[in-house]
């Protein structure tokens, strides 16, 4: 045994004998894993509004420092507005607050802002960064997730209602048990590789990576630990053995990426309206079938031909025939592999017997590989459009077959390439339709009696023979859209769950092809809290998958867990002061930073749990503290001792985030649309590419003037204007944004098409509200942009700028001012 090991052993034995085993064990435990104990606030002199100030002042005193004076009221109200709701106050609100001598005025303002519906929009953004939320898949295809937004709205609503944080955690891990379906969007908020492969090694690695993302994000978000480091071996620094990683993998083994139905209240009038629409649609289709035009006679044969195929809707009528199976064989297309969005087969009473919901089973010659959009089950799901279609994997050819539950007397087939009329490629131009009742197949319709396809006519209406057919076609589309709206089952991208997950095996060196011992679901062994699996919850029997996730959620939110409350109050502190008490908010492990004020951190964590895990309670304490209300002015001596204001001898000035800059620009120009919730808008030009290319918009319209949190988050691609202000690209978690200063930021705020548009709108607003006199326009501009009156030298400089460059240039200059983009 080495001399060093003997020495360590002797010291350890001495410590156990002298201090006792329990005391020594706690000293050896990393600070973040020790129990949360609420310390008594120290006695402190000076402006002590609450316990927070007592801890801060005591620490400052140790360094010979003290709090700065309180900030001016004009500064304080703007700080509160930006910090709490992410929007600037009006000049009227500022003046009212400045003239209010009521000692309760500040506290009332804090309460009003915390109660604002815009509060959730501001604070949800912080959370969405930490959990890597985006609305595309990532990887090379980066296809959209159009139904991911309900998770964003869930987070906004949770903050607005001050949902107890322990409940917030539980719902994000097991919300499907409690009717909070959108909440489990947390689990699948990360990227997913859509390009699948028949290679079992690649498939196994893709699945392992998906679960690794869930495990790692759960650990970093709720526990502040880098659990993912234990995937291949025991954690090198923290007490997380590899077995713990796989125990957590077992918890999430049943979680799959994907959508599921969102539970909503049923509308009793919906079925009645659906029946009405269905009846009218049948009437229209019968009439349209009769009106379908016949082309000119064909050459010497004097034989009339049907109109050529078209991308939207093609009707095949034939004498009633009994069929158990039907197929369409495609032998030529306009280009590439043939595509059909829906194959409908009608029996003589007008019922579509091809639907999967009626038991019809679909087969095909082949299916386009590695695509969620183009799948065989889409061929008879009664949902139209390219995104719900079948594509063959054979160029120019392929077949689809449907087998009915029983033989049906059929008389019509309807098929199309894209009923939404967005695509006209991949259209089948030569085909035949055959039926069978167990005997040989026989043809009942084909393209032989149709005109030749003319690509120049692909975008014309299907029925052009008469005014009556045009009107009926327009009504047909309206009724179809109404049926689609009524029939649509709301879904949310919040994961799909296997009732009984597969067994979990430990991977040797993280390799899914090298399986070792089986591992049962459990939590971290370093935290001595029982992992209790319940078979029921509120009288409802749980699936095996639900039992596992609920057990972990309850383990995380158990009051004895030393990590959960500490991690969350640190996040809250960080977003008010720019840096957390622990500067590594998602890493409380050995490699993370130590807390600057450990007693204060524990006091806040205990206070958090004692007050029902209320986020707003902790925020109220912070916002009302003298520490928060300090001026941000420089004190030379204090600056030399603590340049970063880590000890909070002043309020640390901060560059506000991209979202707040954009929202305040819209607010100042008068263009802000402050609607809350619902599907968002895009910063990029629309495209339907298989591998998405996201090109920033250059033209702007009112639907994109909502708050930036409602902008669709594209993974690996940030907004072309405000992405320069350190927006994360959602490729991984971003618990703390950087705050860079670059030339591109200034250029974007001067010359981008968005800023040019908003500057012109701002200028028009100034003319409208201040009249044509330039000096009045300057006063109004300062009120709107900076919530104050301009100084004399500012008026002089502004007059010259407007004279030389015009009013819009002056507006652009205000958007670029430090006072506009910094919080003091």
C-alpha positions in Angstrom: 0.0 0.0 0.0 1.4 3.4 -1.0 2.3 6.0 1.6 -0.4 8.4 0.2 -3.2 5.8 0.6 -2.0 4.9 4.2 -2.1 8.6 5.0 -5.6 9.1 3.6 -6.8 6.0 5.5 -5.4 7.3 8.8 -6.9 10.7 8.4 -10.3 9.2 7.6 -10.2 6.9 10.6 -9.2 9.8 12.8 -12.1 11.9 11.5 -14.6 9.1 12.1 -13.4 8.7 15.7 -13.2 12.4 16.5 -16.3 13.8 14.7 -18.4 10.7 14.5 -19.2 8.6 11.4 -22.4 10.6 10.4 -20.6 14.0 10.5 -17.7 12.7 8.5 -19.9 11.0 5.9 -21.8 14.3 5.3 -18.4 16.2 4.9 -17.4 13.7 2.2 -20.7 14.1 0.3 -20.7 16.7 -2.5 -22.5 19.8 -1.4 -25.4 19.4 -3.8 -26.2 16.0 -2.5 -26.4 17.0 1.1 -29.9 17.5 2.6 -31.5 21.0 2.2 -31.5 22.7 5.6 -32.9 26.1 6.1 -30.3 28.3 7.8 -31.2 31.3 10.0 -30.6 34.6 8.1 -27.6 36.4 9.5 -28.0 39.7 11.3 -27.2 42.5 9.0 -27.2 46.3 9.0 -28.6 48.5 6.3 -31.5 48.1 3.8 -32.9 44.7 4.7 -36.2 44.2 3.1 -36.2 40.4 3.5 -33.9 37.4 4.2 -32.3 37.7 0.8 -30.8 41.1 1.7 -29.5 39.7 5.0 -27.5 37.0 3.3 -26.2 39.3 0.5 -25.2 42.2 2.9 -23.4 39.8 5.3 -21.3 38.4 2.4 -20.6 41.9 1.1 -19.5 43.0 4.6 -16.9 40.1 4.6 -15.3 41.8 1.6 -15.6 45.3 2.9 -18.4 46.1 0.4 -22.0 47.3 0.7 -25.2 47.6 -1.4 -25.4 50.4 -3.9 -28.2 53.0 -3.5 -31.6 52.3 -4.8 -32.2 52.9 -8.5 -34.3 55.7 -9.8 -38.0 54.9 -10.1 -37.9 55.3 -13.9 -35.1 52.7 -14.0 -36.9 50.4 -11.6 -40.2 50.2 -13.4 -38.6 49.5 -16.7 -36.4 46.8 -15.1 -39.5 45.2 -13.6 -41.5 45.3 -16.9 -38.7 43.9 -19.0 -37.6 41.3 -16.4 -41.1 40.0 -15.6 -43.2 40.3 -18.8 -40.6 41.1 -21.5 -42.3 44.3 -22.6 -41.5 48.0 -21.8 -43.9 50.1 -19.7 -45.8 53.0 -21.3 -44.7 56.5 -20.6 -48.0 57.0 -18.7 -47.2 54.0 -16.4 -43.7 55.4 -15.7 -44.9 58.9 -14.8 -47.7 57.5 -12.6 -45.1 55.3 -10.7 -42.6 58.2 -10.4 -45.3 60.4 -8.9 -46.7 57.7 -6.5 -45.5 58.3 -2.9 -47.4 55.2 -1.6 -44.8 53.0 0.1 -46.8 50.0 -1.2 -46.6 51.1 -4.8 -43.6 49.1 -5.7 -45.0 45.9 -4.1 -48.3 46.4 -5.9 -46.4 46.9 -9.2 -44.6 43.6 -8.6 -47.9 41.8 -7.9 -49.6 43.3 -11.0 -46.8 42.2 -13.3 -46.6 38.7 -11.9 -50.4 38.4 -12.5 -50.1 39.6 -16.1 -50.9 37.1 -18.9 -47.7 38.1 -20.6 -45.7 36.9 -17.6 -45.9 33.3 -18.8 -44.7 34.2 -22.3 -41.5 35.8 -20.8 -40.7 33.0 -18.4 -41.7 30.1 -20.6 -38.9 31.1 -23.0 -36.3 30.5 -20.2 -37.7 27.0 -19.6 -37.9 26.1 -23.3 -34.2 26.9 -23.7 -33.3 24.6 -20.8 -35.3 21.7 -22.3 -34.1 22.0 -25.9 -37.6 22.6 -27.3 -38.0 23.1 -31.0 -40.6 22.5 -33.7 -38.6 20.5 -36.2 -36.9 17.1 -36.1 -33.3 18.2 -36.6 -30.7 16.1 -38.4 -30.4 16.4 -42.1 -34.1 16.3 -43.0 -35.2 18.7 -40.2 -38.9 18.2 -41.1 -41.4 20.3 -39.1 -43.4 19.1 -36.1 -46.6 21.0 -36.7 -48.2 19.8 -33.5 -45.4 20.5 -31.1 -46.6 24.0 -30.1 -49.1 22.8 -27.5 -46.2 22.0 -25.2 -45.0 25.6 -25.5 -48.6 26.8 -24.6 -48.6 24.4 -21.7 -45.5 25.9 -20.2 -46.8 29.4 -20.7 -50.0 28.5 -18.9 -48.2 26.7 -16.1 -46.1 29.8 -15.3 -49.1 32.1 -15.6 -51.2 30.0 -13.2 -48.2 29.5 -10.8 -48.6 25.8 -11.1 -46.7 24.3 -8.1 -43.3 23.3 -9.5 -43.5 19.7 -8.1 -46.8 19.3 -10.1 -45.1 20.9 -13.1 -42.3 18.3 -13.0 -44.7 15.4 -12.5 -46.8 16.4 -15.5 -43.9 16.7 -17.8 -42.8 13.2 -17.0 -46.3 11.6 -16.6 -48.9 14.1 -17.7 -50.8 11.5 -19.7 -51.9 10.0 -16.4 -53.3 13.4 -15.2 -55.0 14.7 -18.3 -52.1 17.0 -19.1 -51.2 15.4 -22.5 -49.3 18.4 -23.9 -46.9 18.4 -20.8 -45.1 15.2 -21.9 -43.8 17.2 -24.9 -40.9 17.7 -22.6 -39.8 14.1 -23.1 -39.6 14.3 -26.9 -38.7 18.0 -27.3 -35.2 17.0 -28.5 -34.1 16.0 -32.0 -34.9 12.8 -33.8 -33.2 11.2 -36.8 -36.0 10.5 -39.3 -33.8 8.7 -41.8 -34.2 5.0 -40.8 -32.3 2.0 -42.1 -32.7 -1.7 -42.4 -29.3 -2.0 -40.7 -30.0 -3.3 -37.2 -26.9 -1.7 -35.8 -27.8 1.7 -37.0 -31.4 1.3 -35.8 -30.3 0.2 -32.4 -27.9 3.2 -32.1 -30.7 5.6 -33.2 -33.0 4.3 -30.5 -30.2 4.4 -27.9 -29.5 8.0 -28.9 -33.2 9.0 -28.5 -33.4 7.6 -25.0 -30.0 9.1 -24.2 -31.4 12.5 -25.0 -34.4 11.9 -22.7 -32.3 10.7 -19.8 -29.7 13.4 -20.1 -32.2 16.2 -20.4 -34.3 14.9 -17.4 -31.1 14.8 -15.4 -29.8 18.2 -16.3 -33.2 20.0 -16.2 -34.6 18.7 -12.9 -31.6 17.5 -11.0 -28.7 19.6 -12.4 -26.6 16.5 -13.0 -24.8 15.2 -16.1 -26.3 11.7 -16.0 -25.5 11.2 -19.7 -21.8 10.8 -18.9 -22.6 7.4 -17.4 -23.8 5.9 -20.7 -20.5 4.0 -21.4 -19.0 3.7 -18.0 -19.3 4.9 -14.4 -19.4 8.7 -14.2 -15.8 10.0 -13.9 -16.6 12.7 -11.3 -20.0 12.3 -9.8 -21.4 9.3 -7.9 -23.4 8.0 -10.8 -22.6 4.4 -11.7 -23.3 3.1 -15.2 -26.0 0.9 -13.7 -27.9 4.0 -12.6 -27.9 5.3 -16.2 -29.5 2.1 -17.4 -32.0 2.0 -14.5 -33.2 5.4 -15.8 -33.2 4.1 -19.3 -35.5 1.4 -18.1 -37.9 4.1 -16.8 -38.1 5.7 -20.3 -37.9 2.4 -22.3 -41.6 2.8 -23.3 -41.3 6.4 -24.6 -41.4 6.8 -28.4 -41.1 10.0 -30.5 -44.4 10.8 -32.1 -47.9 12.3 -31.8 -50.9 11.2 -29.8 -54.5 12.3 -29.4 -55.1 15.4 -27.3 -58.0 14.9 -24.9 -60.6 17.5 -25.4 -64.3 18.0 -24.5 -66.7 16.6 -27.1 -69.0 18.9 -29.0 -72.5 17.3 -29.0 -73.4 19.2 -32.3 -70.3 17.9 -34.2 -71.9 14.5 -35.3 -75.0 16.2 -36.5 -73.0 18.7 -38.6 -70.8 16.0 -39.9 -73.8 14.1 -41.1 -75.2 17.2 -42.9 -71.8 17.8 -44.6 -71.5 14.2 -45.6 -74.9 14.2 -47.2 -74.2 17.4 -49.1 -70.9 16.1 -50.3 -72.5 13.0 -51.7 -75.0 15.2 -53.6 -72.3 17.4 -55.0 -70.1 14.5 -56.1 -73.1 12.8 -57.8 -73.8 16.0 -59.8 -70.1 16.6 -60.6 -69.7 13.0 -61.8 -72.6 13.6 -64.3 -71.1 17.0 -65.4 -67.6 15.7 -65.9 -66.7 16.9 -69.4 -66.0 14.7 -72.4 -63.2 15.8 -74.7 -63.5 16.4 -78.4 -63.9 13.4 -80.6 -60.7 11.6 -81.3 -59.6 11.4 -84.9 -61.0 8.9 -87.4 -62.3 6.6 -84.7 -65.0 9.2 -83.9 -64.7 7.9 -80.3 -65.1 10.4 -77.4 -62.5 10.3 -74.7 -62.6 11.3 -71.0 -60.7 14.3 -69.7 -57.0 13.6 -68.9 -55.9 12.8 -65.4 -55.3 15.6 -63.0 -53.4 15.9 -59.7 -56.5 16.7 -57.6 -59.4 14.3 -58.2 -60.0 11.5 -60.7 -63.3 9.6 -60.9 -63.6 6.1 -62.4 -67.3 5.0 -62.9 -68.3 1.5 -64.0 -71.3 -0.8 -63.8 -71.9 -2.1 -60.3 -69.7 -5.1 -59.6 -69.1 -7.3 -56.5 -65.6 -7.2 -55.3 -63.6 -8.5 -52.2 -60.4 -7.0 -53.4 -59.4 -4.1 -55.7 -56.1 -2.7 -56.9 -54.8 0.1 -59.1 -51.7 -0.7 -61.1 -49.6 2.3 -62.1 -47.3 2.0 -65.2 -46.4 5.5 -66.1 -46.0 8.9 -64.3 -45.2 12.5 -65.2 -41.9 12.0 -63.3 -40.3 9.9 -60.5 -42.2 7.5 -58.3 -46.0 7.6 -58.4 -47.8 9.2 -55.4 -51.5 8.9 -54.4 -52.9 10.7 -51.3 -56.1 8.7 -51.0 -57.7 5.8 -52.8 -61.5 5.8 -52.4 -63.9 3.0 -53.4 -67.6 3.6 -53.2 -70.4 1.0 -53.0 -73.7 1.7 -54.8 -75.2 3.5 -51.7 -72.3 6.1 -51.7 -70.3 4.7 -48.8 -66.5 4.7 -49.1 -65.7 1.1 -48.2 -62.0 1.6 -48.7 -61.4 3.3 -45.4 -59.1 1.6 -42.9 -61.7 2.6 -40.2 -64.2 0.3 -42.0 -61.7 -2.6 -41.8 -60.2 -2.4 -45.3 -56.6 -3.7 -45.4 -54.0 -2.0 -47.7 -51.1 -3.6 -49.5 -48.6 -2.1 -51.9 -45.8 -3.1 -54.3 -43.4 -1.0 -52.2 -43.3 2.1 -50.0 -41.0 5.1 -50.2 -38.3 4.4 -47.6 -37.5 6.4 -44.5 -40.5 8.8 -44.6 -43.2 9.6 -42.0 -45.1 11.6 -44.7 -45.4 8.9 -47.3 -46.7 5.7 -45.7 -49.0 2.9 -46.8 -51.5 3.6 -44.0 -52.1 7.0 -45.5 -53.7 5.5 -48.6 -57.1 5.0 -46.9 -57.1 7.1 -43.8 -59.5 9.7 -45.2 -56.9 12.5 -44.9 -55.8 14.3 -48.0 -52.6 16.1 -49.1 -49.0 15.3 -49.8 -48.1 15.0 -46.1 -50.6 12.0 -45.8 -49.8 10.1 -49.0 -48.3 6.9 -50.3 -45.3 6.9 -52.7 -43.9 3.9 -54.4 -40.2 3.2 -54.3 -40.2 2.2 -58.0 -39.7 4.9 -60.6 -42.8 5.4 -62.7 -44.5 2.2 -61.4 -46.2 0.5 -58.5 -49.5 -0.9 -57.3 -51.9 -0.5 -54.3 -54.4 -3.2 -53.3 -57.3 -3.0 -50.8 -59.1 -6.0 -49.3 -62.6 -5.3 -47.8 -64.0 -7.0 -44.8 -66.6 -8.7 -47.0 -67.5 -8.5 -50.7 -68.9 -5.1 -51.6 -71.1 -4.0 -54.6 -69.0 -1.1 -55.9 -69.6 1.3 -58.7 -67.0 4.2 -58.4 -63.4 4.8 -57.5 -61.9 8.2 -56.7 -58.2 8.9 -56.5 -55.8 11.8 -56.6 -52.2 12.8 -56.2 -52.8 15.8 -53.9 -56.3 17.0 -53.0 -54.8 20.1 -51.4 -53.5 21.1 -54.9 -50.0 22.0 -53.7 -48.2 19.3 -55.8 -48.6 18.1 -59.4 -45.5 16.0 -59.8 -45.4 12.2 -59.5 -48.9 12.0 -61.1 -49.9 8.6 -62.6 -50.8 9.0 -66.2 -51.2 5.4 -67.3 -53.0 2.9 -65.0 -55.6 0.2 -64.8 -58.0 -0.8 -62.0 -58.8 -4.5 -61.3 -61.0 -6.4 -59.0 -61.1 -10.0 -57.7 -63.4 -12.2 -55.6 -60.9 -14.9 -55.1 -60.7 -15.7 -58.8 -58.3 -14.1 -61.4 -58.1 -10.4 -61.5 -60.2 -8.5 -64.1 -60.0 -5.0 -65.3 -62.9 -2.6 -64.7 -61.3 0.8 -65.6 -58.1 2.2 -67.0 -56.5 5.3 -68.5 -57.0 4.0 -72.0 -60.2 6.0 -72.5 -58.7 9.3 -71.3 -57.1 12.2 -73.2 -53.3 12.3 -73.2 -52.0 14.2 -70.2 -50.9 17.8 -71.0 -48.6 19.3 -68.3 -49.5 22.8 -69.4 -53.0 22.2 -68.1 -52.1 20.7 -64.7 -53.2 23.8 -62.7 -56.7 24.2 -64.3 -59.8 23.4 -62.3 -60.9 19.8 -62.7 -64.3 20.7 -64.0 -64.3 23.4 -66.6 -67.3 22.5 -68.7 -69.8 25.1 -67.3 -70.3 27.8 -64.7 -72.4 25.3 -62.8 -69.6 22.8 -62.5 -67.1 25.5 -61.3 -69.5 26.6 -58.6 -70.1 23.1 -57.5 -66.4 22.4 -57.4 -65.9 25.4 -55.2 -68.6 24.3 -52.8 -67.2 20.7 -52.9 -63.8 22.1 -51.6 -65.6 24.1 -48.9 -67.6 21.1 -47.6 -64.5 18.9 -47.7 -62.6 21.5 -45.6 -65.5 21.7 -43.2 -65.6 17.9 -42.8 -61.8 17.9 -42.3 -62.1 20.5 -39.6 -65.0 18.6 -37.8 -63.3 15.2 -38.2 -59.9 16.4 -37.2 -58.8 14.8 -33.9 -56.4 17.2 -32.2 -53.0 15.7 -31.7 -49.9 16.8 -29.9 -46.3 15.9 -30.4 -45.8 14.7 -26.9 -44.7 11.1 -27.3 -46.3 7.7 -27.8 -46.0 5.2 -25.0 -45.7 1.4 -25.1 -47.9 -0.1 -22.4 -45.4 -2.8 -21.6 -41.8 -1.7 -22.5 -39.1 -4.1 -23.5 -36.6 -5.3 -20.9 -33.6 -3.1 -20.4 -30.0 -4.5 -20.7 -26.8 -2.7 -19.8 -24.7 -1.9 -22.8 -21.0 -2.8 -22.6 -19.1 0.5 -23.3 -22.4 2.0 -24.4 -22.6 -0.3 -27.5 -26.2 -1.5 -28.0 -24.9 -4.6 -29.8 -23.0 -5.7 -26.7 -25.8 -6.5 -24.2 -25.0 -7.4 -20.6 -27.1 -7.8 -17.4 -30.8 -6.9 -17.2 -31.5 -3.7 -15.3 -34.7 -2.8 -13.5 -36.2 0.7 -13.4 -34.8 2.9 -10.6 -33.5 6.4 -9.8 -30.0 7.5 -8.7 -28.4 5.4 -5.9 -26.6 8.4 -4.5 -29.9 9.9 -3.3 -31.4 7.7 -0.6 -35.1 8.1 -1.5 -37.2 5.0 -2.2 -38.2 4.5 -5.8 -41.9 3.5 -5.3 -43.8 2.0 -8.2 -47.6 2.2 -7.8 -50.0 0.1 -9.8 -52.8 2.7 -9.6 -53.2 6.5 -9.4 -56.5 8.1 -8.2 -58.2 4.8 -8.7 -57.0 4.4 -12.3 -55.0 1.3 -13.2 -51.6 2.3 -14.7 -49.7 0.6 -17.5 -46.2 -0.7 -16.8 -44.7 2.3 -18.6 -46.8 4.8 -16.7 -45.9 3.2 -13.4 -42.2 3.7 -14.1 -42.4 7.4 -15.2 -44.7 8.3 -12.3 -42.3 6.6 -9.8 -39.4 8.7 -11.2 -41.5 11.9 -11.2 -42.4 11.4 -7.5 -38.8 10.5 -6.6 -37.6 13.8 -8.2 -40.2 15.9 -6.4 -39.9 14.2 -3.0 -39.1 17.0 -0.5 -36.0 15.1 0.7 -34.5 15.2 -2.7 -31.6 17.6 -2.2 -31.3 18.7 -5.9 -34.7 19.6 -7.3 -35.6 22.7 -5.3 -32.0 23.9 -5.4 -31.8 23.7 -9.1 -35.0 25.5 -9.8 -34.5 28.4 -7.4 -31.1 28.8 -8.9 -32.6 29.1 -12.4 -35.1 31.7 -11.1 -32.2 33.7 -9.5 -30.2 33.5 -12.7 -32.9 35.0 -14.9 -33.3 38.0 -12.5 -29.6 38.8 -12.0 -28.0 37.4 -15.2 -26.1 34.7 -13.4 -27.2 32.0 -10.9 -25.9 31.6 -7.4 -24.5 28.5 -9.1 -23.1 29.7 -12.4 -23.6 26.3 -14.1 -27.4 26.0 -13.8 -27.7 22.5 -15.3 -24.6 21.1 -13.6 -24.5 20.9 -9.8 -21.9 18.1 -10.0 -18.2 18.0 -9.2 -17.4 19.7 -12.5 -20.0 22.4 -11.9 -19.4 25.7 -10.1 -19.8 26.0 -6.4 -22.5 28.4 -5.1 -21.5 32.0 -4.5 -23.9 32.1 -1.5 -24.5 28.5 -0.4 -26.6 29.5 2.7 -28.8 31.7 0.6 -29.3 28.9 -2.0 -30.5 26.5 0.7 -32.7 29.1 2.4 -34.4 29.8 -1.0 -34.8 26.0 -1.7 -36.4 25.4 1.7 -38.6 28.5 1.4 -39.6 27.3 -2.1 -40.9 23.9 -0.8 -42.4 25.4 2.3 -44.6 27.7 0.2 -46.0 25.0 -2.0 -43.3 25.1 -4.7 -44.5 28.5 -5.8 -42.2 30.1 -8.4 -44.0 33.4 -8.0 -43.4 33.4 -4.3 -39.6 33.2 -4.8 -39.7 35.8 -7.5 -41.7 38.2 -5.3 -39.0 37.9 -2.6 -36.3 38.6 -5.2 -38.0 41.5 -6.8 -38.9 43.2 -3.6 -35.4 42.8 -2.1 -33.1 45.8 -1.7 -30.5 43.7 -3.6 -32.7 43.7 -6.7 -33.6 47.3 -6.4 -30.1 48.6 -6.4 -28.7 51.0 -9.0 -26.3 49.6 -11.6 -23.9 52.5 -11.4 -20.2 51.8 -11.1 -18.4 52.0 -7.8 -14.7 52.1 -8.5 -13.5 50.4 -5.3 -16.2 47.8 -5.4 -15.5 47.2 -9.1 -11.8 46.5 -8.4 -12.8 44.0 -5.7 -15.6 42.3 -7.7 -15.6 43.3 -11.3 -18.4 40.9 -12.3 -20.6 42.0 -9.4 -20.8 38.3 -8.4 -21.4 39.4 -4.8 -24.1 41.8 -6.0 -22.8 45.1 -4.7 -24.9 46.6 -7.6 -27.6 45.4 -10.0 -25.6 43.8 -12.9 -26.4 45.5 -16.3 -27.6 42.9 -18.9 -28.1 42.9 -22.6 -31.7 41.9 -23.0 -32.4 38.7 -25.0 -33.3 38.6 -28.7 -37.0 37.9 -28.0 -37.4 41.0 -25.8 -35.5 43.2 -28.3 -37.8 42.1 -31.1 -41.0 42.3 -29.0 -40.1 45.8 -27.9 -39.4 46.9 -31.4 -42.8 45.8 -32.4 -44.3 47.4 -29.4 -42.5 50.7 -30.2 -43.5 50.7 -33.8 -47.1 50.0 -32.9 -47.2 46.7 -34.8 -47.2 44.2 -31.9 -49.9 41.6 -32.0 -50.2 40.5 -28.4 -52.5 37.5 -28.9 -51.6 34.6 -26.5 -51.3 31.0 -27.5 -52.1 28.8 -30.5 -50.0 27.8 -33.6 -47.1 30.1 -34.3 -45.7 31.9 -37.3 -42.5 31.2 -39.3 -39.4 33.4 -39.8 -38.7 31.4 -43.0 -40.1 31.1 -46.5 -42.4 28.1 -46.9 -41.1 25.0 -48.6 -42.0 21.3 -48.9 -38.5 19.9 -49.6 -37.8 16.3 -48.5 -34.7 17.8 -46.9 -35.9 21.1 -45.6 -34.1 24.3 -46.6 -35.0 27.2 -44.4 -34.6 30.6 -46.1 -35.2 33.7 -44.0 -38.1 35.8 -45.0 -37.4 39.2 -46.5 -41.0 40.4 -46.6 -43.2 40.8 -43.5 -46.9 40.7 -42.8 -49.0 41.2 -39.7 -49.3 37.5 -38.8 -45.6 37.5 -38.1 -45.8 40.5 -35.7 -46.7 38.3 -32.7 -44.3 37.9 -29.8 -41.2 36.0 -30.7 -42.0 33.1 -28.4 -44.7 32.2 -31.0 -42.1 32.0 -33.8 -41.7 28.4 -34.9 -38.4 27.2 -33.5 -36.3 25.6 -36.3 -33.6 23.3 -35.0 -30.1 24.1 -36.2 -31.4 27.4 -37.8 -32.0 30.7 -36.0 -33.9 33.8 -37.2 -31.8 35.7 -39.7 -32.1 39.0 -37.8 -32.4 38.2 -34.1 -30.5 34.9 -34.1 -27.3 37.1 -34.0 -28.3 38.0 -30.4 -27.2 34.6 -29.1 -30.4 32.7 -29.7 -29.8 28.9 -29.1 -30.5 26.7 -32.1 -32.2 24.0 -30.0 -29.6 21.4 -31.1 -28.9 20.9 -27.4 -30.0 22.3 -24.0 -29.2 26.0 -23.4 -29.7 26.6 -19.7 -27.7 29.8 -19.9 -27.3 32.0 -23.0 -24.1 33.8 -23.9 -24.2 37.6 -24.3 -21.9 38.5 -27.2 -21.3 41.9 -28.8 -20.7 41.6 -32.6 -20.9 44.0 -35.6 -23.6 41.7 -37.1 -26.0 42.6 -34.3 -25.7 46.4 -35.1 -25.9 45.7 -38.9 -29.1 43.6 -38.4 -30.7 46.4 -36.3 -29.8 49.0 -39.0 -30.2 47.4 -42.4 -32.4 44.2 -42.2 -35.7 44.2 -44.0 -37.5 43.6 -40.7 -36.0 46.7 -39.1 -36.5 48.8 -42.2 -40.2 47.9 -42.1 -40.6 48.6 -38.4 -38.7 51.8 -38.6 -41.0 53.1 -41.3 -44.0 52.0 -39.2 -42.5 53.8 -36.2 -42.0 56.9 -38.3 -45.6 56.8 -39.4 -46.8 56.3 -35.8 -44.8 59.4 -34.8 -46.4 61.5 -37.5 -49.8 60.2 -36.5 -49.4 60.8 -32.8 -47.2 63.9 -32.7 -48.1 65.7 -35.9 -45.7 67.1 -38.4 -43.5 69.2 -36.1 -40.1 67.4 -35.8 -39.4 68.3 -32.2 -42.7 66.9 -31.1 -41.9 63.7 -33.0 -38.6 63.5 -31.2 -40.3 63.8 -27.8 -42.8 61.1 -28.7 -40.1 58.9 -30.0 -38.1 59.0 -26.7 -41.3 58.4 -24.8 -42.1 55.3 -26.8 -38.5 53.9 -27.1 -37.0 54.9 -23.7 -40.0 55.9 -21.5 -38.6 59.3 -20.8 -38.2 62.8 -22.2 -35.1 63.6 -24.3 -32.3 65.8 -23.0 -31.5 69.1 -24.8 -28.4 67.7 -26.4 -30.4 64.6 -27.6 -33.0 66.9 -29.2 -30.2 68.8 -31.0 -28.5 65.6 -32.3 -31.9 64.1 -33.3 -32.9 67.2 -35.2 -29.7 67.0 -37.3 -30.1 63.3 -37.9 -33.7 63.7 -39.1 -32.7 66.7 -41.3 -29.8 64.7 -42.9 -31.3 61.2 -43.1 -35.0 61.4 -42.5 -37.4 60.2 -39.8 -37.1 56.4 -40.5 -33.3 56.7 -40.1 -33.7 58.4 -36.7 -36.1 55.5 -35.7 -33.5 52.9 -36.7 -30.9 54.8 -34.6 -33.1 54.5 -31.5 -33.5 50.8 -32.0 -29.7 50.5 -31.9 -29.2 52.6 -28.8 -27.7 50.8 -25.7 -30.6 52.2 -23.7 -33.0 50.2 -25.9 -31.2 46.8 -25.8 -29.7 46.8 -22.3 -31.3 46.5 -18.9 -29.8 48.7 -16.2 
